[in-house]
Amino acid sequence: MAIEGQELAIACARAAEQIQAEDIRIIDLKGVSSLTDFMVVCSGTSMPHLKAVMRDVEKEMVGNHKVHAVNAEGNADSRWVVLDYIDVMVHIMHNDLRELYGLEDLWANGSEVEWAE
């Protein structure tokens, strides 16, 4: 059975954590957003770090869970990458852009998912 929803969001967060992504948060958006059920937001510190986080999250999802992103928007040079797994969207952002756009504030109606062990 395919991994999905909160379980997939947590797997993405853990994969990002393995490569030292910073300030990883999962927001439950069920009933709040028509775009996705869960949003994972994390920060990278440099272009190479953003690329590494994106690569490793994708590798982990395909390798261990047989789940492919249906879409990937942006690239490390744009300092904001989104991996779209339908019910989970993973935002990998450079620290500066994360502060500028304040996604967590935009989705303040969602509830934070505790995932760290």
N, C-alpha and C positions, 0 to 999 in steps of 0.2 A: 504494500500500500504506500502511496506517495505521501511524503511529508508535506504538510500545508499549515496555513494559519499561524497560530502562536508558536507552535513547535518549529516551523520553518523560520520565523522571525528570530527565535532564540538561537537556532543553529547559525543563522547569518551573523548575529551579534557575537557569538563565540568564535566564529571564523575570523571576524574583524579583530577581536581581542587578541587572538593568537599572533597577529602581525602588528600588535601594539597600536591599533587605532585608538583614538582618545575620546573620552566623554561619550561612550556608547549608550544610547537610549532607545528603548522600544516604546512606541505609543500605540495603544489600542484605539483604532478609529472606527470600529464597528458602530454603525448607526450615526456616525459623525460625518464620514466622507463616503462619496459614491465611487471614489477612485480606487481605494484599497482598504483592507481590513486592519493592516498593521504597517507602521512605518518604523524603520530602523534608521537612526541618524547617528553618524560618527564622524570624527574629524581626523584628518591627516595633517602632517606638519610640513610636507614638501611635495613637489610633483612626483618624485620617485616613490614616496610613501603612499600617495593617493593611488598610483598605479599598482603598487604591491597589494594594497588592501583590496582593490577591485579584483585583481588577478586571483588572490587567495580565497576571497569569498566565492567567486565563481567556481574555482577549482574544487573547493570543499563541497559546494552544493551539487556539482555534477558527479564528483568522485564518490562521495559518501551517501548522497541522497538521490542521485539520478534526476535532479531538478535543474532545468536550464532557465536562465532569464529569458523572457519572451522579448525583451527589449532592453537596450542599454543606451542611455542618453548622456551626451557630454563625454569629456575625456579629461585626463589629468591636467592638460594644458588649460582647460576652462575652469579648473579648480573645483568642479562640482560634477560628480558622476551619479547617475541614478540607475540602479539595477532593478528591473521590474519583473517580479515573480507573480503578478496578478494580485494575489491576496496579501502580498508583502512587497513593499517598495523600500529599497535600501539606498539611502542618500549618503554618499561619501563626499565630504566637503572639506575644503581647506579652512582652517580656523577663522581666517579673516571673513570669508564669505558666510560662514555659519553665523558669526556674530551679526553681520550685515542683514541677512535675510530672516533670522530668528524663526526658523520653521516650528520649533517647539511652541513659541508664542502663538503662531498662526493656528496651530492645532491644539490649543490649550483645552478645548472641550473633550479631547481624547484623554484616556487614562494611562498613566505610566505602568508598564509591565515590569515587575521585578524579575530579573533573569540571572543576575550574577550569583554564583554559589557562595 
